[in-house]
Amino acid sequence: MIVVMKLDASSQEVDAVKSRLENLGFKIHPIQGVKRLVLGAVGDRKVANSLNLESFPGVEKVMLIMKPYKMVSREAKEENTIVKVGNVEIGGSKVVSMCGPCAVENEEQMIQIARAVKEAGGHILRGGAFKPRTSPYAFQGLEEEGLKMLARAREETGLPVVTEVINTQDVELVAEYADMLQIGSRNMQNYSLLKAVGMTGKPVLLKRGLSATMEEWLMSAEYILAEKNYNVVLCERGIRTFETYTRNTLDISAVPLIKSLSHLPVVVDPSHATGNWKLVAPLAKASVAAGADGLLIEAHPNPPEALCDGEQSLSPRNLQRLLADLKPFLKAVGRG
């Protein structure tokens, strides 16, 4: 349920409500809106129904949240959440571009592409140091050495870094280097990992599972918010269908639908959705038109020589062209 406090509620009145709920076993999630404070309370619904919190001084009204995902829901928070990664805001008036290679290969490659992303107007640098692959014989990433290279690229360009974490034992290490932690589609329902990244307090980029429903996706985000980490960005990256001409099928309807259900920002990964660099630009434009708050785009200094996913990666020239071509689309939807 959510407890809406009055505009003039004192800190003592707020504390009294929180204390009452906590004594009954509720977890409290304060949500500070533009005008007033809302207390999200997650606990036993039977107990919630029997409470008379509206009689407490400072309480304006109490509402039950009907959705199974409590803190992620628009019922808990009507305003859009803005997640800050370094000095970049996701979910605000600007559409954020997060660009870089599938995998960190060497320092020269990372510095080169980081400069290209910066020059093209990108906002966040992406790159994988830990790479979960379908084949155990494929390149698995440089691990901590790759994280160090990402950190050096950040020092070189000033771009904040997002990178994937795949194991609970690596969370602390990755959080030491990265500005944002990515949970890949294979780990969307790895609940131990979701709890671990939630406890870091770092911004989290949560990709949709390859066969996940909207509700399953939002429930996974709920695991992170339940750890009182509200800095979550959802990423639609395509789902598995019967179609074989593309790597996955981009569910463009997920953008407006999720934004109607949840206050969290939504970004789109047209690279993994298609597996074909020629389709990245048109789907990036469609994503912006659908209301996406950002784009996750794979880019490589020399895609034909990439150790993984070169076929879906943009060259620096094509990245620059795409981000330039997006400008009229951004202006048309009022986010230019």
N, C-alpha and C positions, 0 to 999 in steps of 0.2 A: 504494500500500500504506500501511498504518498501522503505526507502531512504538510499542508500548505500553511506556513506561518504568516501572521499578519504583517503588514508593512512596518508597523511600529513595535513589533515583538522585541522584547529585550533579550540579551544574552542569557539571563537567568531563566527566562521563560522557555527559551530554546533548550537549555541544558536540562530543565525539568522534564520536558517531553522526551528528550534523548535518554535520560536516566530511566524513565518509566519503561520505555520500549526495550532498552538493553537488559533491564532486570527480568524481562519476560522472554529473553532469548533472541530478540530481534537484532539483526545486523543493520547498522545505520549508515546511510550514504548521503551526506549533505550535498545538495545541488543548489549552487548559488546562481540564481537567475539575474536578469538585468535589474528587476525591481524588488524581488523578495526571495527568501530562502525557502527551499522545499526539502523536507527530510524523506528520503527513500528508506523504507523499512521492509526488510525481507525476513520472513519468519512464518510461524504457524498461522495459517489462514483462519482456523477456528478461533484462535486467541484474538486475532485481529478483529473478527466480527463482534466479539464480546466487549471490546474496549470502548470507552466513551471519551476519546481524546478531544473531541470538539468542546468538551466542557473545560479543558485546560486553558488557563490564561495565555493569550498570544497565538492560539490556534484559530485559523480562519476556516479551514475545512479539511476533511479526510476523505480520500478516494482510494478504492481498491483497484489494483492493476490486474486486468483480466488476462493479459498475455502471459505465457509461460516464461518468457524472457522479461524480467522485471526492470532492471536498471538500464537496459539497452532500449527499452520501448519509448515511443513518443508520449505514452501516458505518463511516464516518469519525468520526462523533460520535453517541453514543447519546442524550445529553442535549439537550433543546430549547435552541435558541439564543434569547437575549433581546437584542433590538435596542433601544438607547436613542436616542430622538429628543428632544433637549432634556432635559427631566426626565421624559419619558414612556417607559415600558418596554413594548415590544410582544413578545408571546410568553410573558409571565409569567402570573400568576394572574388578571389583569384583562383584560377585553375592551376594546380601545381604539376610540374613535369618531373618525374623521377627516372633518370636515365643512366645507363651504363651496361656493362657486359654481364652475360649470364654468370661467368666465372672469372675470378681474379687469376690471371696467368703469370704475370711478372710485373715488376714495378714500372718498367718502361710503358707497358700496355696501359696500366692504370693511370699514370700521369698523363699520357697522351689522350686517352678518352675523357678523363676528367676535365682537361683543358677544353676539349671539343664541346663537352656538355655545357660548360660555363660560357663559352663563346656563343653557343647556339641559343642561350637564354634558359637553360635548364635550371632547376631549383635545388634538386637533391641528387646525390650520386648513389647509384645502386651497383652492387657487385657481390657475387657469391664466394665466400671463403670456404664454407662447408657446403658440399654439393651432393644431395641425395639423388642418386641416379637409378634408373630402371635396371641397368646392367651393373653387376659388381665389378666388371672389368673396365668400366668407363672412368674418366677422370673424376675424382672425388673432391677436388679442391685442395688448396694450400693450407687450410686451417689457420693457425695463429699467424703464420708468416703472411698469409693473405690479408688478415685483419690489420697487420702492421702496414701493409701496402695501401690499404684503404685509408688508414689514418694519415699516411704521408700525402696521399692525394687530396685529402681534406685540408691539410696544412698548405698545400700548394695553391688550392683554388678557393678555399673558404666554403665549399659546398658541404652541407651535413651529409652523413652517410647512413644508408639503410642496408642491412645485410641479414641473411637468414640464419636462424639458429635451429638445429635439428634434434639436439639432445638436452635433457635437463642438466646434465653435468657440464655442459658448455655455456649455459646461460650467463653465468657470472663473467666468464672470459669474454664472450661476445659483447655483453653490456659495457665492459670496460673500454671497448674501442668504438662501438657503434652509437649513433644518435637515435636510431630507431631499429627495433628488432622485428624481423619478418618471420611469420609462421607460414610455411608453404602449404600447398593444398593437401599434400600427403599427411600433414600433421594437424590438420584443422580440428580433428577430434582426439588429439593426443592431450587428454585432460591434465595429466601431470605437467606437461610442458606449458600448457596454457596458464596453469596456476603459477608456475615458476617465473614466466615472463611477466605475469601480473604483479608479482611481488617485487620486481625490480623498480617499478614506477616509471620505466622508460616507455616512450611511445611504441605502440605495436601495430604492425601492418599484418592483418589477418586475411589470408587468401581463402577463397571459397573452395571447398573440397570438390574433386572432379565429378562426384555424383551427389553432392549435398543439396538438400532442400533449403529454402530460405530460412525456415524455422531452425533447422540444424545449424546453419551458419550463425544465426543470431544467438542461439544458445551457447555456441562456442565462445562468442564475444562476451556473453554473460559471465563465463568462467573468469575472464580477465577482469571485468568490472567488479566481480564479487571479491576480488583481492584489493579493492579500492584503487585500482588503476583505471582511470577514465579516459586515458589517452589512446584510444583504439581507432584505427582506420580500417574499413572493410575494403577488400579488393576482389572484384569480379574478374576471373581469369579464364573464363570459358568452362563449359561442362562437357562431359562425355556423352555423345549421342551416336546414332548409327552412321552418321556422315563420315566419310573417309577422305574427302578432298581437303579438309582442314584438320589441324592437329586436335583442336577442340571446337566447340560451337559457342561463340560469344552470346551470352544471354543478356542482351541489351536491356530487356525489360526489368532486369534485376536492379538497375540504377534507380529509376523512379519508384519502383515498388519498395525497395529497402529504405529509401529516403522518406517514404510515407509511413513506414513502420517504425523506423529508428531515427534517433537524433545524431547518430554517428556519421562521419564523413564516408563517402564511397568513391573509390578510385577504380579505374579499369586498366587491365593489362592486355592490350590488343596483340602483343607479341606472342604470348603463350596461347592466347585464344585461337590464333590462326596457324602459327608455325611457318608463316610465309611473310617475308618482309614487305612484299608488294601489297599485302592486305592491311598492313599496320596503319598506314595513313588514313584510308577511308574509314576504318573502324574507330580510329582515334577521334575523327571529326564527328562520327555518329555518337560516340560516347559523350563528347562535350555537349552535343545537341540534346542528349537525354538527361543531362544534368550532373554529370560526373564532376567530382571535386578535384580530380587529378588523373594523371596517366602514368603508368609504369611501362617504360619503353626500353627494350634491349638495344644497345648500341655497342659497336666494336670498331677499333681502328681499321681492321681488315677482316670483315666477316668470313670470307672463304677460308681463312686460316684459324678461325676460332676453335678452341678445344671443345666447346659445346654450344649448341643452338645458333650456329652461324647463319643458318638458313632463315632465321626469323629476326636477325639483328640488322639494324640500320647502320650504314657507314656514317662517318661524321658529316659528310655532305648531305646525305639523305635526312639525317636528323635535323640539321639546320634548316633544310627546306620544309620539313614537316612542321616544326615549331613556328616558322614564318607563315606557312599557309594556314595555320590554326588561328591566327590573329583575327581575321574577319569573322570566323565562327564564334570566337570568344566575345567579340564586340556585339554580335547579333543576339547573343543570349545574356548580354549585360554583365559579362565577366571579363571584359577586355582590359 
